[in-house]
Amino acid sequence: MSAEKKVAIITGAAGGIGRALCEVFVADGYRVAAVDLAGTGVEDFAASLGADHAGFACNLGHEAEIVATVAQVAERFGRIDVLVNNAAIGPTMAATVDTSIEGFRQALAVNLVGPLVLAREVAARMGPQGGVIVNTASLAGVVSNPKRNAYAASKAGVVSMTKSLACELASRKIRVVAIAPGYVRTPMVAGLERDGKADLSKVRQRIPMGRMARPDEIATVARFLASDKARYITGTVVAVDGGWASFNQPGEAHPPVDGTPDAELAAPATKSGSRIVVVTGGARGIGRAICETFAANGDTVIVLDREGDEATQVASSLGPLHRAIRTDLSVEADIVAAFSEIGRDFGRVDVLVNNAAIADRFMPVSEQTASYLTNVLDINLTGAFIALQQALALMPKPAGVILNLGSINTFLPFAPRHAYGASKAGIDMLTRCIAAELGPVGIRTATIAPGYIRTPGVAALEKDGKIDALKIRRRIPMGDLGKPQDIADAALFLASPEASYMTGATLYVDGGWTAFGNAGDASTPETEL
């Protein structure tokens, strides 16, 4: 047994999602401590994974059992790097007046108190290298449903706990994140159908993608969030729901489906070969990092930027297969011409990354004219909309992906950045509308919302006295600005098959900025870097 391998504790390991989580982390080189109730066969399941792994029986409704189990794991493996708080009691689907207080308390004990105790015990054993805690919340903790009471309340508590723990533990290099799955094809969900508590055919019609998730589609998101590629993501709750939360109108989100969709039972075969990836604003900063990352992945990258010479330099540095097209995103004719060239020479667009944007000038509203506001909106929002319109005409169905760059400014608007905040709020909603509309034809979309990232644009704001970098770092739980590569890694993941059930979601890559709600500083850096 290698003491150098990382160790992951995974609770609810004998269930559908739990088994998938264990298998994915094992495949990633982790030693796994599989935890579940006595009598679930968790010990035998862990043994089937190999000699490096072990199973532990534990009732998460009992604090003493949790404390003892974490101590056993630490003694057995010598370290703990990742905790995946996955175990939960499912919803009773009972009316509020029919829900017993005992049952209500039991759901809170297992779904909320148990994960908090586990996080406490595990965090105390994570060394100076830090670690990651991944909580399994639920869409039921984000959007309300009748007769979910205790389950939904407990999962909303998990969402809140994720954010507060992220802020508290950031100084110890411990990241805390959560996944909010929608309907997943697990034994628990099958039981709801068997008991007449869920009509899965109707469920599928309510999901823009037209199917439930597979357990592995939740597990791969957890693996990414636990990885170094997500090093600047903490306090974030990621929806993995097939677009459920993006649909908000009467009627069906997807046409009726006959039987069980194949993609609900097994992962479809992935296409080999290079994808055609279009990146707007790709000449510098975040855009350049995105271009370089997709190119390193073997994709063909087309750089659109109004700085034509810089775009050409980037494309040339990537290799002869890549292309630069000078494009001003505020000029519709430029965008149309660029995609016409792409269609003629490449035949399709597999991934569009809408990254181009301009910052506003921090002027008070008394100085902000209609033409000034419109200029910001033309590039940040209208230009992005025209680009996605053009890309959709060239995008294969199914399989296309549209990624939009949003901002923390959407979640918590900054004064007096009215135009910029409004444009990014529009981007966020555009993502959701597209998810609801295009889910049935197999096109996915997501928003990446960066916090403060060390880019030339941010450096210019600091030089002009518009921002105080040290104050900003104190406002960030992780104590520092992110890097362009952090956003690029998130983009590559969201465009990959590992994010195959994510659409309409917003992924905050902000060092915990949007999780912090206290008065005072979120961290204590003393000097500027």
TIFI-206892 format. One record per residue (C-alpha): x, y, z; residue number from 1. Coordinates in Angstrom, 3 decimals. Layout:
BEGIN
X	Y	Z	NUM
...
This chain:
BEGIN
0.000	0.000	0.000	1
1.460	3.324	-1.032	2
1.389	5.982	1.693	3
1.913	8.595	-1.032	4
-1.455	8.002	-2.646	5
-4.213	10.395	-1.659	6
-7.069	9.106	0.490	7
-10.755	9.858	-0.067	8
-13.556	9.096	2.374	9
-16.802	8.494	0.499	10
-20.038	8.090	2.457	11
-23.132	6.341	1.184	12
-20.636	4.223	-0.713	13
-22.894	1.179	-1.149	14
-25.570	3.144	-3.037	15
-25.777	4.085	-6.698	16
-23.958	7.426	-6.662	17
-21.651	6.227	-3.877	18
-20.423	3.243	-5.867	19
-19.808	5.435	-8.889	20
-17.892	7.912	-6.724	21
-15.679	5.152	-5.351	22
-14.967	3.759	-8.803	23
-14.116	7.184	-10.237	24
-11.768	8.092	-7.370	25
-10.105	4.677	-7.509	26
-9.560	5.158	-11.242	27
-7.967	8.517	-10.416	28
-5.399	6.837	-8.146	29
-6.978	7.449	-4.741	30
-7.154	4.998	-1.875	31
-10.806	4.936	-0.859	32
-12.390	4.586	2.564	33
-15.936	3.513	1.680	34
-18.456	4.312	4.420	35
-22.055	3.163	4.741	36
-24.531	1.627	7.165	37
-23.914	-1.799	8.652	38
-25.570	-4.500	6.583	39
-25.156	-2.702	3.244	40
-22.212	-4.834	2.183	41
-19.888	-1.842	2.094	42
-16.951	-3.912	3.363	43
-17.293	-6.439	0.547	44
-17.742	-3.674	-2.013	45
-14.563	-1.938	-0.820	46
-12.677	-5.242	-0.957	47
-13.775	-5.659	-4.585	48
-12.026	-2.383	-5.396	49
-8.637	-3.798	-4.388	50
-6.277	-4.168	-1.435	51
-5.618	-0.433	-1.198	52
-9.204	0.233	-0.134	53
-11.351	-0.493	2.916	54
-14.991	-0.383	3.970	55
-16.329	1.002	7.241	56
-19.791	0.634	8.765	57
-21.098	3.880	10.278	58
-24.462	5.440	11.072	59
-24.219	9.151	10.272	60
-27.056	9.804	12.684	61
-24.723	9.072	15.624	62
-21.875	11.464	16.385	63
-19.880	8.897	18.367	64
-19.856	6.496	15.431	65
-18.645	9.224	13.097	66
-15.810	10.215	15.442	67
-14.730	6.583	15.817	68
-14.928	5.864	12.093	69
-12.825	8.860	11.055	70
-10.237	7.857	13.651	71
-10.164	4.329	12.187	72
-9.730	5.697	8.666	73
-6.880	7.957	9.772	74
-5.173	5.060	11.545	75
-5.599	2.712	8.590	76
-4.451	5.088	5.852	77
-2.300	7.638	7.677	78
-3.822	10.625	5.897	79
-7.126	12.034	4.604	80
-7.180	14.300	1.551	81
-10.787	14.302	0.354	82
-14.164	13.830	2.028	83
-17.201	13.242	-0.167	84
-20.287	13.729	2.011	85
-22.651	11.722	-0.157	86
-24.850	9.688	2.231	87
-28.415	10.842	2.862	88
-31.905	9.723	3.766	89
-34.178	10.224	0.771	90
-37.398	12.258	0.781	91
-40.460	10.686	2.405	92
-42.815	12.508	0.005	93
-45.274	12.914	2.896	94
-47.510	15.925	3.351	95
-46.316	18.375	5.975	96
-49.170	17.485	8.349	97
-48.311	13.787	7.975	98
-44.579	14.155	8.644	99
-43.570	13.038	12.126	100
-41.240	15.235	14.146	101
-39.118	12.165	14.805	102
-38.761	11.600	11.060	103
-38.023	15.282	10.484	104
-35.244	15.233	13.086	105
-33.819	11.987	11.720	106
-33.501	13.459	8.229	107
-31.704	16.508	9.618	108
-29.438	14.296	11.735	109
-28.274	12.150	8.809	110
-28.367	14.654	5.956	111
-27.056	17.768	7.702	112
-25.656	17.186	11.190	113
-23.770	14.039	10.187	114
-21.963	15.701	7.266	115
-21.023	18.649	9.470	116
-19.549	16.337	12.133	117
-17.695	14.432	9.424	118
-16.306	17.675	8.010	119
-15.205	18.708	11.504	120
-13.415	15.420	12.165	121
-11.825	15.176	8.733	122
-10.678	18.802	8.625	123
-8.876	18.267	11.940	124
-6.848	15.488	10.280	125
-5.998	17.192	7.015	126
-2.362	18.196	7.093	127
-0.645	21.417	6.024	128
-1.228	20.455	2.399	129
-4.955	21.013	2.984	130
-7.687	19.049	1.272	131
-11.149	19.132	-0.246	132
-14.627	18.482	1.125	133
-17.282	17.754	-1.508	134
-20.858	17.803	-0.212	135
-23.723	16.215	-2.104	136
-26.595	18.662	-1.774	137
-29.614	18.404	-4.066	138
-31.649	20.445	-6.460	139
-34.331	20.050	-3.783	140
-32.200	22.301	-1.584	141
-32.167	25.022	-4.249	142
-35.679	24.959	-5.758	143
-38.748	24.024	-3.740	144
-41.121	21.112	-4.197	145
-44.204	20.001	-2.266	146
-43.930	17.203	0.299	147
-40.129	17.323	0.494	148
-40.024	19.231	3.840	149
-37.229	17.610	5.924	150
-35.195	16.427	2.928	151
-35.301	19.783	1.161	152
-34.601	21.705	4.364	153
-31.630	19.466	5.152	154
-30.180	19.920	1.663	155
-30.646	23.694	1.820	156
-28.705	23.464	5.063	157
-25.941	21.590	3.238	158
-25.775	24.403	0.677	159
-25.388	26.992	3.440	160
-22.916	24.851	5.360	161
-20.784	24.470	2.245	162
-20.401	28.225	1.965	163
-19.734	28.888	5.647	164
-17.218	26.034	5.952	165
-15.466	27.236	2.802	166
-14.929	30.640	4.388	167
-13.761	29.235	7.726	168
-11.425	26.568	6.361	169
-9.866	28.484	3.456	170
-6.964	29.679	5.604	171
-6.103	26.020	6.230	172
-5.996	25.297	2.467	173
-9.182	23.260	2.703	174
-11.666	23.846	-0.089	175
-15.363	23.078	0.431	176
-17.745	22.676	-2.511	177
-21.129	21.092	-3.183	178
-22.931	19.357	-6.020	179
-26.697	19.771	-6.405	180
-27.881	16.808	-8.486	181
-31.265	16.660	-10.109	182
-32.891	13.293	-10.748	183
-30.328	10.491	-10.940	184
-31.052	6.932	-11.994	185
-30.279	5.195	-8.677	186
-31.914	2.400	-6.677	187
-33.477	5.106	-4.456	188
-35.182	6.780	-7.416	189
-36.254	3.415	-8.779	190
-37.832	2.756	-5.390	191
-39.837	5.988	-5.614	192
-41.223	4.844	-8.957	193
-41.950	1.357	-7.642	194
-43.846	2.814	-4.675	195
-45.903	5.078	-6.910	196
-44.237	8.231	-5.584	197
-42.630	9.261	-8.879	198
-43.602	8.946	-12.536	199
-40.226	8.872	-14.281	200
-41.727	9.409	-17.721	201
-43.129	12.730	-16.494	202
-39.837	13.517	-14.780	203
-38.006	13.132	-18.080	204
-40.442	15.469	-19.819	205
-39.663	18.115	-17.186	206
-35.899	17.947	-17.886	207
-34.628	19.860	-20.946	208
-32.143	17.077	-21.684	209
-35.003	14.558	-21.600	210
-33.424	12.061	-19.238	211
-32.169	11.493	-15.723	212
-28.477	11.500	-14.896	213
-26.341	8.426	-14.555	214
-24.469	8.062	-11.228	215
-21.124	8.400	-13.025	216
-22.176	11.856	-14.276	217
-22.344	13.040	-10.676	218
-19.112	11.267	-9.763	219
-17.061	12.893	-12.538	220
-18.123	16.362	-11.388	221
-17.047	15.477	-7.841	222
-13.703	14.263	-9.146	223
-13.087	17.535	-10.984	224
-14.043	19.626	-7.954	225
-11.668	17.588	-5.779	226
-8.804	17.947	-8.263	227
-6.035	20.522	-8.528	228
-7.729	21.784	-11.710	229
-10.402	23.267	-9.414	230
-7.876	24.815	-7.014	231
-9.588	28.256	-7.041	232
-13.117	26.897	-6.581	233
-14.507	26.947	-3.045	234
-17.888	27.740	-1.531	235
-19.485	26.938	-4.886	236
-22.644	24.868	-5.340	237
-22.735	23.288	-8.798	238
-26.056	22.226	-10.312	239
-25.898	18.922	-12.200	240
-29.523	18.693	-13.262	241
-29.852	18.356	-17.038	242
-31.240	21.913	-17.141	243
-34.110	21.353	-14.679	244
-33.597	24.663	-12.847	245
-33.385	26.565	-16.139	246
-36.919	25.695	-17.254	247
-39.575	28.077	-15.961	248
-42.800	27.907	-17.925	249
-45.937	25.767	-18.229	250
-45.705	22.664	-20.358	251
-42.997	20.169	-21.119	252
-39.284	20.905	-21.259	253
-38.734	17.886	-23.512	254
-41.030	15.852	-25.762	255
-42.239	12.505	-24.362	256
-39.615	9.761	-24.464	257
-40.420	6.130	-25.191	258
-38.921	3.874	-22.527	259
-35.580	4.606	-20.900	260
-33.129	6.695	-22.939	261
-29.906	4.873	-23.772	262
-27.787	7.696	-22.324	263
-29.517	7.187	-18.985	264
-28.219	3.612	-18.844	265
-24.700	3.968	-20.203	266
-22.352	6.689	-21.408	267
-22.582	7.194	-25.174	268
-19.444	6.580	-27.178	269
-17.410	9.762	-27.380	270
-16.247	11.050	-30.726	271
-12.537	10.948	-31.332	272
-10.585	13.625	-33.103	273
-10.113	17.334	-32.810	274
-13.008	19.621	-31.942	275
-13.440	23.045	-33.525	276
-13.352	25.528	-30.650	277
-14.087	29.238	-31.126	278
-12.885	31.602	-28.391	279
-13.880	35.262	-28.445	280
-11.520	37.748	-26.830	281
-8.827	35.098	-27.116	282
-5.793	37.329	-27.623	283
-4.829	37.912	-24.014	284
-5.510	37.118	-20.354	285
-8.241	34.566	-19.669	286
-9.033	34.182	-23.366	287
-5.460	33.318	-24.257	288
-5.266	30.757	-21.439	289
-8.481	29.155	-22.722	290
-7.077	28.982	-26.255	291
-3.841	27.395	-25.055	292
-5.659	24.866	-22.877	293
-8.002	23.645	-25.598	294
-5.134	23.495	-28.084	295
-3.089	21.408	-25.639	296
-6.103	19.091	-25.417	297
-5.806	18.426	-29.134	298
-8.597	20.739	-30.280	299
-8.436	23.170	-33.195	300
-8.804	26.707	-31.870	301
-10.104	29.759	-33.694	302
-9.227	33.030	-31.962	303
-11.641	35.923	-32.434	304
-10.430	39.290	-31.154	305
-10.529	42.896	-32.262	306
-6.761	43.038	-31.625	307
-5.964	41.211	-34.834	308
-2.161	41.199	-34.544	309
-2.249	39.790	-31.011	310
-4.818	37.179	-32.034	311
-2.561	36.143	-34.913	312
0.398	35.800	-32.541	313
-1.642	33.561	-30.242	314
-2.874	31.363	-33.090	315
0.650	31.083	-34.499	316
2.024	30.065	-31.118	317
-0.546	27.273	-30.940	318
0.517	25.723	-34.251	319
-0.412	25.652	-37.937	320
-3.882	24.114	-37.486	321
-5.234	27.101	-35.581	322
-6.687	30.347	-36.917	323
-7.044	33.983	-35.895	324
-9.811	36.203	-37.253	325
-9.918	39.884	-36.408	326
-13.420	40.468	-35.052	327
-14.937	43.435	-33.271	328
-17.695	41.971	-31.081	329
-19.527	45.297	-31.109	330
-19.978	45.088	-34.899	331
-22.555	42.573	-36.097	332
-21.098	42.416	-39.609	333
-17.697	41.441	-38.187	334
-19.186	38.556	-36.230	335
-21.242	37.304	-39.157	336
-18.208	37.476	-41.464	337
-16.026	35.606	-38.959	338
-18.454	32.699	-38.644	339
-18.976	32.646	-42.384	340
-15.237	32.091	-42.751	341
-15.313	29.410	-40.054	342
-18.186	27.621	-41.771	343
-16.440	27.754	-45.138	344
-13.050	26.525	-43.899	345
-13.906	24.276	-40.962	346
-17.489	23.229	-41.618	347
-18.689	23.296	-38.021	348
-18.275	24.695	-34.497	349
-18.188	22.177	-31.643	350
-17.517	24.570	-28.766	351
-18.052	28.329	-28.464	352
-16.452	30.167	-25.551	353
-17.981	33.648	-25.266	354
-15.153	35.338	-23.375	355
-14.828	38.800	-24.929	356
-15.827	41.681	-22.656	357
-14.885	45.201	-21.655	358
-14.936	46.602	-18.146	359
-16.706	49.834	-17.323	360
-14.970	52.937	-16.048	361
-16.224	53.158	-12.452	362
-18.103	56.413	-13.153	363
-21.000	57.565	-10.971	364
-24.424	57.163	-12.556	365
-24.649	60.903	-13.073	366
-21.900	60.582	-15.707	367
-23.149	57.428	-17.425	368
-24.831	58.251	-20.729	369
-27.041	55.957	-22.771	370
-24.349	55.636	-25.438	371
-21.761	54.635	-22.818	372
-24.063	51.970	-21.356	373
-24.977	50.683	-24.813	374
-21.316	50.340	-25.787	375
-20.643	48.040	-22.813	376
-23.790	46.031	-23.524	377
-23.006	45.777	-27.261	378
-19.742	43.943	-26.589	379
-20.478	42.029	-23.390	380
-24.021	40.887	-24.092	381
-25.322	41.629	-27.586	382
-22.037	40.575	-29.201	383
-22.104	37.319	-27.245	384
-25.691	36.726	-28.358	385
-24.849	37.291	-32.026	386
-21.846	34.966	-31.721	387
-23.932	32.166	-30.255	388
-26.585	32.662	-32.934	389
-23.928	32.270	-35.597	390
-22.285	29.312	-33.832	391
-25.593	27.469	-33.477	392
-26.004	27.425	-37.237	393
-22.713	25.503	-37.465	394
-23.052	23.358	-34.352	395
-23.681	19.594	-34.598	396
-26.747	18.300	-32.792	397
-26.328	16.621	-30.397	398
-22.887	17.379	-28.948	399
-22.381	21.158	-29.141	400
-21.333	23.238	-26.138	401
-21.684	26.980	-25.500	402
-19.750	28.459	-22.568	403
-20.372	32.044	-21.497	404
-18.056	34.026	-19.245	405
-20.042	35.709	-16.507	406
-18.782	37.346	-13.321	407
-19.129	37.501	-9.555	408
-20.594	40.919	-10.374	409
-23.826	39.103	-11.239	410
-24.201	37.488	-7.821	411
-23.140	40.573	-5.847	412
-23.310	43.739	-7.998	413
-20.666	46.397	-7.452	414
-21.354	50.138	-7.416	415
-20.986	52.020	-9.685	416
-20.354	49.213	-12.213	417
-23.933	49.322	-13.469	418
-23.374	48.510	-17.137	419
-20.865	45.733	-16.529	420
-22.990	44.084	-13.856	421
-26.117	44.302	-15.995	422
-24.315	42.820	-18.995	423
-23.035	39.875	-16.982	424
-26.437	39.289	-15.379	425
-27.783	39.144	-18.918	426
-25.108	36.589	-19.834	427
-26.102	34.397	-16.893	428
-29.766	34.448	-17.891	429
-28.888	33.922	-21.556	430
-27.136	30.709	-20.530	431
-30.234	29.459	-18.730	432
-32.594	30.346	-21.578	433
-30.390	28.498	-24.045	434
-30.217	25.471	-21.744	435
-34.009	25.272	-21.598	436
-34.377	25.771	-25.350	437
-31.548	23.627	-26.669	438
-31.467	20.790	-24.162	439
-33.830	18.691	-26.307	440
-31.452	18.863	-29.291	441
-28.408	17.946	-27.204	442
-26.593	21.276	-26.978	443
-25.270	22.092	-23.515	444
-24.409	25.480	-22.067	445
-22.916	26.853	-18.861	446
-21.681	30.083	-17.337	447
-18.223	30.379	-15.823	448
-18.237	33.220	-13.300	449
-14.688	34.322	-12.477	450
-13.807	36.300	-9.402	451
-10.806	38.610	-9.469	452
-8.235	37.065	-11.813	453
-4.689	38.291	-12.435	454
-5.156	39.569	-15.987	455
-3.853	42.605	-17.879	456
-7.287	44.194	-17.410	457
-7.181	43.846	-13.629	458
-3.572	45.096	-13.601	459
-4.711	48.198	-15.512	460
-7.504	48.839	-13.001	461
-4.983	48.645	-10.172	462
-2.529	50.921	-11.965	463
-5.263	53.506	-12.533	464
-6.231	53.421	-8.860	465
-9.637	51.881	-9.588	466
-9.045	48.907	-7.280	467
-6.931	48.142	-4.211	468
-5.500	44.646	-4.729	469
-4.615	44.138	-1.062	470
-8.153	45.004	0.059	471
-9.514	42.666	-2.592	472
-7.304	39.822	-1.382	473
-8.575	40.381	2.159	474
-12.131	40.064	0.843	475
-11.370	36.665	-0.723	476
-11.483	33.657	1.650	477
-8.577	32.021	-0.179	478
-6.587	35.234	0.241	479
-5.466	35.742	-3.339	480
-6.594	36.491	-6.863	481
-7.029	33.620	-9.286	482
-5.041	32.850	-12.408	483
-6.266	32.763	-16.014	484
-5.454	29.044	-16.027	485
-8.085	28.480	-13.309	486
-10.781	29.680	-15.711	487
-9.301	27.769	-18.624	488
-9.322	24.509	-16.651	489
-12.970	25.072	-15.726	490
-13.843	25.723	-19.380	491
-12.117	22.555	-20.578	492
-13.961	20.500	-17.962	493
-17.377	21.991	-18.760	494
-16.863	21.306	-22.460	495
-15.864	17.692	-21.794	496
-17.942	14.492	-21.548	497
-17.263	14.547	-17.792	498
-19.755	17.431	-17.538	499
-22.300	15.689	-19.765	500
-25.284	16.317	-17.461	501
-24.459	19.953	-16.719	502
-26.407	22.559	-18.635	503
-27.690	25.970	-17.586	504
-25.389	25.900	-14.545	505
-23.149	28.669	-13.241	506
-19.717	27.649	-11.961	507
-18.143	30.282	-9.717	508
-14.344	30.284	-9.862	509
-13.741	32.980	-7.304	510
-11.713	31.761	-4.333	511
-14.855	31.850	-2.208	512
-15.831	35.481	-2.886	513
-19.543	34.746	-3.345	514
-19.623	32.491	-0.269	515
-18.513	35.204	2.167	516
-21.223	37.152	3.963	517
-19.552	38.269	7.191	518
-18.605	41.799	8.169	519
-14.848	42.365	8.023	520
-12.100	40.579	6.156	521
-12.417	37.078	4.727	522
-8.650	36.491	4.954	523
-5.579	38.174	6.379	524
-2.904	38.697	3.704	525
-0.541	41.430	4.868	526
1.297	42.411	1.699	527
0.599	42.681	-1.994	528
2.259	40.042	-4.160	529
